[in-house]
Amino acid sequence: MPASARPRRFGPVLVADLALPPKAAAEPAARAWLGAELGVDPAALAIGRGPHGRPALQLGDWDCNWSHSGDRLAIALGEGVRVGIDIERPRARPRVLELADRYFAPGETAGLAALPEDRRADAFLRLWCAKESVLKAHGRGLAFGLHRLCFDGFEDPAAAPRLVAMDAALGAPGDWTLRRLPLDGFVGMLAWHPAGPRFSD
């Protein structure tokens, strides 16, 4: 979908896809949209930070996350869930398999290697966004380790990859829901799980 101020619903999560002016900071734009959706003055909207830098809405059971790449900003807002979102602009990646071998699980690297060369970069990016969206929802981010959660089905450009295994600290694969975001010119993934103490930062 082209950049638009109208949010799109994915289950319990609203996602906004906004244009971000050159050199503009993402957080003020995210705060403005969140405040409008929640009926709160953006300047008064309390957004804290978790121990690992994850934004945290301090408003009831609401949660938010955002991601920006190039001139696009995607914002996720949900109630009763923890959300993570990641978008990336595709670009040439001549070292896809080398990067996968360094950061991904062995089975994922093997899956990428089995694809025709002209499909690897896009599959790599779908997998990267899926992993980052989960880790952003959890609160640890990339430093937790991309190899500590495993997906299959990333070969299909029309679907979200399937989460099949993960470190126990992230919960169980069945706790998570992932959705592909249909963004024109970008790859995007959304992840969420039920909120609760077992998923605290």
C-alpha positions as CSV (number, residue, x, y, z in Angstrom):
1,M,0.0,0.0,0.0
2,P,1.2,3.5,-0.7
3,A,2.1,5.8,2.3
4,S,-1.2,6.9,3.8
5,A,-2.4,8.4,7.1
6,R,-5.3,6.0,7.2
7,P,-4.3,3.0,9.5
8,R,-4.9,-0.6,8.5
9,R,-5.9,-3.2,11.0
10,F,-4.2,-6.5,11.5
11,G,-6.0,-8.4,14.2
12,P,-5.7,-6.4,17.4
13,V,-3.1,-4.0,15.9
14,L,-3.5,-0.8,13.9
15,V,-0.6,0.0,11.5
16,A,0.0,3.4,10.0
17,D,2.2,3.8,7.0
18,L,3.4,7.5,6.8
19,A,5.7,9.5,4.7
20,L,8.6,10.8,6.7
21,P,10.2,14.1,5.4
22,P,13.9,14.0,4.7
23,K,16.1,14.3,7.8
24,A,12.9,14.3,10.0
25,A,13.1,12.4,13.3
26,A,10.8,9.4,13.6
27,E,9.7,9.7,17.2
28,P,8.0,13.1,17.0
29,A,6.0,11.9,13.9
30,A,5.1,8.7,15.7
31,R,4.1,10.6,18.8
32,A,1.8,12.9,16.8
33,W,0.0,9.9,15.1
34,L,-0.3,8.0,18.4
35,G,-1.7,11.0,20.2
36,A,-4.3,11.6,17.5
37,E,-5.3,7.9,17.6
38,L,-5.5,7.8,21.4
39,G,-7.1,11.2,21.8
40,V,-4.2,12.5,23.8
41,D,-2.2,15.7,23.3
42,P,1.0,14.4,21.7
43,A,3.1,16.6,24.0
44,A,1.5,15.0,27.0
45,L,1.6,11.4,25.7
46,A,3.9,9.4,28.1
47,I,6.3,7.2,26.2
48,G,9.0,5.6,28.3
49,R,11.9,3.4,27.4
50,G,12.5,-0.2,28.5
51,P,15.9,-1.3,29.8
52,H,17.1,-2.0,26.2
53,G,15.6,1.1,24.7
54,R,12.2,-0.2,23.6
55,P,9.5,2.5,23.5
56,A,6.7,1.9,26.0
57,L,3.4,3.6,26.1
58,Q,2.5,4.5,29.6
59,L,-1.3,4.4,29.0
60,G,-3.4,1.5,30.2
61,D,-2.8,-1.7,28.2
62,W,-1.8,0.1,25.0
63,D,1.5,-0.7,23.4
64,C,3.3,0.7,20.4
65,N,6.3,0.3,18.2
66,W,7.6,2.0,15.1
67,S,10.2,1.6,12.3
68,H,11.5,3.9,9.6
69,S,13.5,3.4,6.5
70,G,14.2,6.0,3.8
71,D,11.2,8.2,3.5
72,R,8.7,5.9,5.2
73,L,7.6,5.5,8.8
74,A,5.4,2.5,10.0
75,I,3.8,2.7,13.4
76,A,2.0,-0.2,15.2
77,L,-0.5,0.4,18.0
78,G,-2.3,-2.4,19.9
79,E,-4.2,-2.9,23.2
80,G,-3.5,-6.0,25.3
81,V,-0.6,-7.1,23.2
82,R,3.1,-6.4,22.8
83,V,3.9,-5.3,19.2
84,G,6.9,-5.1,17.0
85,I,7.3,-3.7,13.5
86,D,10.1,-3.5,11.0
87,I,10.3,-2.1,7.5
88,E,13.3,-2.0,5.1
89,R,13.8,-0.6,1.7
90,P,15.2,-3.3,-0.7
91,R,18.7,-2.7,-2.0
92,A,21.4,-4.7,-3.6
93,R,23.0,-7.2,-1.2
94,P,25.8,-9.1,-3.0
95,R,26.9,-10.8,0.3
96,V,23.5,-12.3,1.3
97,L,24.7,-15.8,2.1
98,E,27.8,-14.5,4.0
99,L,25.5,-12.3,6.1
100,A,23.0,-15.1,6.6
101,D,25.9,-17.5,7.7
102,R,27.0,-14.8,10.2
103,Y,23.6,-13.9,11.7
104,F,21.0,-16.6,11.0
105,A,20.4,-20.2,12.0
106,P,22.1,-22.8,9.8
107,G,18.8,-24.1,8.4
108,E,17.8,-20.6,7.3
109,T,21.1,-20.1,5.6
110,A,20.7,-23.4,3.8
111,G,17.2,-22.4,2.7
112,L,18.5,-19.1,1.2
113,A,21.3,-21.0,-0.5
114,A,18.8,-23.3,-2.2
115,L,16.9,-20.4,-3.8
116,P,17.8,-19.0,-7.2
117,E,20.3,-16.2,-6.8
118,D,17.9,-13.6,-8.1
119,R,15.4,-14.4,-5.2
120,R,17.9,-14.6,-2.3
121,A,18.1,-10.9,-1.5
122,D,14.3,-10.4,-1.1
123,A,14.0,-13.6,0.9
124,F,16.8,-12.5,3.1
125,L,15.1,-9.2,3.8
126,R,11.8,-10.8,4.6
127,L,13.5,-13.1,7.1
128,W,15.5,-10.2,8.6
129,C,12.3,-8.1,9.1
130,A,10.4,-11.0,10.6
131,K,13.2,-11.6,13.1
132,E,13.6,-8.0,14.0
133,S,9.8,-7.4,14.4
134,V,9.7,-10.3,17.0
135,L,12.8,-9.0,18.8
136,K,11.4,-5.5,18.9
137,A,8.1,-6.7,20.4
138,H,10.0,-8.7,23.0
139,G,12.1,-5.7,23.9
140,R,15.7,-7.0,23.5
141,G,16.3,-6.0,19.9
142,L,19.0,-7.3,17.6
143,A,21.5,-7.7,20.4
144,F,19.6,-10.7,21.7
145,G,20.7,-12.6,18.6
146,L,19.0,-13.2,15.3
147,H,20.0,-16.9,15.4
148,R,17.9,-17.5,18.5
149,L,14.7,-17.6,16.6
150,C,14.1,-19.7,13.5
151,F,11.7,-19.3,10.6
152,D,10.7,-21.2,7.5
153,G,8.4,-20.2,4.6
154,F,10.4,-17.1,3.9
155,E,10.7,-18.1,0.3
156,D,7.1,-16.9,-0.4
157,P,7.0,-13.2,-1.1
158,A,3.2,-13.1,-0.5
159,A,3.2,-14.4,3.1
160,A,4.8,-13.8,6.4
161,P,7.5,-16.3,7.3
162,R,6.5,-19.0,9.8
163,L,8.1,-19.0,13.3
164,V,9.1,-22.6,14.1
165,A,11.6,-22.4,17.0
166,M,12.9,-19.8,19.4
167,D,14.9,-19.3,22.6
168,A,12.7,-20.0,25.7
169,A,13.2,-16.4,26.8
170,L,11.0,-15.3,23.8
171,G,8.2,-17.6,24.8
172,A,6.9,-20.3,22.4
173,P,6.3,-20.0,18.6
174,G,2.6,-20.5,19.2
175,D,2.4,-17.3,21.3
176,W,3.3,-15.2,18.4
177,T,1.4,-13.9,15.3
178,L,3.2,-12.4,12.3
179,R,1.8,-10.6,9.4
180,R,3.4,-9.3,6.2
181,L,2.8,-5.6,5.6
182,P,1.9,-4.8,1.9
183,L,4.0,-1.7,1.5
184,D,4.8,-0.3,-2.0
185,G,8.6,-0.4,-2.5
186,F,9.3,-1.7,1.0
187,V,9.4,-5.0,2.9
188,G,7.6,-4.9,6.2
189,M,6.7,-7.3,9.0
190,L,4.5,-7.0,12.0
191,A,4.6,-9.3,15.1
192,W,2.6,-9.4,18.3
193,H,1.9,-11.6,21.3
194,P,-0.4,-11.4,24.3
195,A,0.8,-8.9,26.9
196,G,1.8,-10.4,30.3
197,P,4.5,-10.6,32.9
198,R,6.3,-13.5,31.1
199,F,7.0,-11.1,28.2
200,S,8.4,-8.3,30.3
201,D,11.7,-6.6,29.2
